[in-house]
Amino acid sequence: RGSVVADVGCGDGKYFPAIYEAGSYVIGSDISRPLLQTAVEAGKSIILRGSDSAPESRRIGDSKEMLNARPAVAVADCMHVPLRSRSVDAAICIAVMHHLSTKARRIRCLTELARVVRVGGLINVQAWAMDQEESSKRKFAATDVFVPFNAQPRYLDKVNENTDSENDDVINRTPTSRPSSDNIGQGVAEMYSQAYDGAEFDERKGLVVFQRYCHLYCKGE
């Protein structure tokens, strides 16, 4: 209790409520500004709608609501953590390390975690492993792979930023309406592919599919 925890690669603040409930204070950082904005908005939403409106993992006691409403966050990558050396009691880095593409970057991330945590503090790093339990649906053929990530079009805005006058019908639609290539000059799949550097559109599921790089760690690595 009373500790200051750095959540490096915090994303949308998934672990903030658990840290607050443990009686600690969290400082989050992530390379994605939109995800950090989601973290801020999630806390405000709980204040406005009440804790019962949030998923169980996001719920927080009344005494901690104001902390959750104004989380301390900063835009930064995990190799350049914007905190003073030995300034926090603990650090967590969850589901981040497997997205770093080189050994040098991974070591740099670990070095930064060790730098910001005080002597005797705690560091919790979690990443995907090559060896999976028998019951796991994930099976990998190599240690460096691309893993599909499905995104809902309503959270993507680049397609609507298109200003081509020939595609006005596309501009005025939200991506969730999924206009077909029969009535517009440019197919949906091509639109998303161009806007998001090769992303694919799954017409059956109505989702935009991105390929994320992942390094699977082996035992002892």
N, C-alpha and C positions, 0 to 999 in steps of 0.2 A: 504494500500500500504506500501511496505517496511517491511512487517512482515516476520518472519521465521516460517514456518509451518512444523510440524512433521507428516508425513504420515505413520502411524503404521500399518503394514500389507499391504504395498502398491502394492504388486503383480507386475504386469508388468508396473506400472507407469501410469495407466489409468487417474489419476487425476492430474498428473504433469502439463500438458499444461494449464489447467484451473487455477491452482495456479500461474503459471508464468504470464499468461495473466492478472490476478488480480493485478499484480505488486508486488508479494511476492516471497519468495525463499523457496524451499521445501527440506527437508531431509527425504528420504524414507528408511524404513527398512522392511525386510520380511524374513521369515524362509527359503524361496526357492531361492537359488542362481540362478537357471536357469530363474526364473521369473524376477529377478533383471537384469540379462543379457539381457533379452528381452527388458526391460525398457531402457537400455543403447543403444541397437541396434536400437530401434525405433527412438530415437532422432537422431542418426547418419544418419539413412535412410532418414529422412526429409531433413537434410542438403544436402545429395547427390542428392536426387531425386526432391526436392522441396516440399513445403507445400501442393500443390494441389494433390500430390500422396498419402497423408495420409487421413484417415477417418476424417470427420469433427470434431469429438471430440478430435482428436490428433493434429489438426492444431494450429499453433502458429505464432505470428507476427515476422517479420524479426528481430526486435531488441531483441527478446527473444530466438532466435534459438540456440545461443551458450550455454545458460543455459540448454536447452533441450538436447543438444548434449552430455553434460557431467554432468548428474544428480548426486547429492550426495546420495549414497545409501550404506547400510550396511546389512550384513546377521545377523539377530537377531530375536528372537521370541518376541511376544507382552508382555510377562511377564518380560522381561529383556531388556528394551529399552536403547541402548547405547548412551544416551545423559545426560548431566549434569542437575541437578535439576534446574527448573525455567529458562531454557535456550532458550525456544521457546515461541513465542507469541500465537500459536494455535496448536492444534493437531486434526487430523481426523483419525478415525478408522472405516473403511467402510467394511461391509461384512466379519468381522473377529470374532466378539464376539459369533456368533451362532455356531462356530466350536470349542469352548472351552467346554470341557466335564464335568467340575465340577464347582460348585459355587465358590470354593476357587480360581480357575484359573481365573474366570471372574472378581472377586474382585481384584485379583492381577493385571490384565490388566488395570482396571479402576484406580487403585492406581498408576500405572506407568504413565498413561496419566496425572493424576493430578500432579504427581511429576515433570514431565519435563516442564509443561506449567507454565509460570509466573503467579503471582497473578493478577487477573483481565483479564487473557487471556481466550480463547475460546476452547472448546472441542466439537467435533461433532462425535457422535457414531451412527452408523446405523447397524441394525441387523434384521434378519427375525422375523416376528411376527406370533403368533398362529392364531390370528384373521385376516382373509383376506377379501378384498373387494369382493362383489358378482361377479364382472367381472373377478376375478383372477382365473387362471387355477390351482393354487396351493391350495390343500386342505389337511390338515393334521389331522390324527386320534389321535396323541399324541404329547407331547411337545418335546420328544426326538426320533428322527427318523434318518434313513439313506436315503439320497437323491442321485439318480443316477447322475453321472457326466460323460459326453461323451467326450472322447479325441480322436483326430485324430492320427492314428498310426505313421505318419511321425514325430510327436513331441516326440515320445518315442524311446529310444535307447537300453533299456536293452535286448531286444530279440536279437539284433545284436551283443551283447557282448558274446553270447553263444559260447563256444569254443569246444563243443562236435564234434569230427570228424565225427561221424555218421550222424550229421545234417548239413553237409557242405552246402547243398542246401538251408537250412534255413538261414545260416550265410550270404550267398552272396546275399540274397534278401533283399530289404527294406521291412518293415512291410506293406507298402501300396500296395505291390503286392499281398498280401493275398494268399499265397500258400495253396492249399487244402490238406486235410488229405489223399486224394487218392494217392498223389505222394510223400509224405514225411512220415517219421516214426511217427512224432508227429503232432497232429492237431494244428491249429492256436489258438483255444480257450485254449487248454492246455498250449501252449507256453506262452501266455500272463498271464494266471492264475498263473503259476509258477514264471514268472519273476516279476510280480507285485502283489504278495501276494493275490491271489484270484480274481483278476480282470476278467471280462467276456469280450468275444469278440462278438459283434453283427455283424454276417455275412451279414445280409441284408443291414445294414447301413455302414458297414466297419469301425465301431468305437469300441474303447476299453472302457468299461463301469466300472467306479469305484464307490463304494458306500461311500459317504461322510457323516460323522456324522454331524447332525445339531440339535441345541437346539432352539426350537421356544419360543420366549418370550411372556408372557401373560401381559395384561394391568396391570400396577402397579408393575410389578416385578423388 
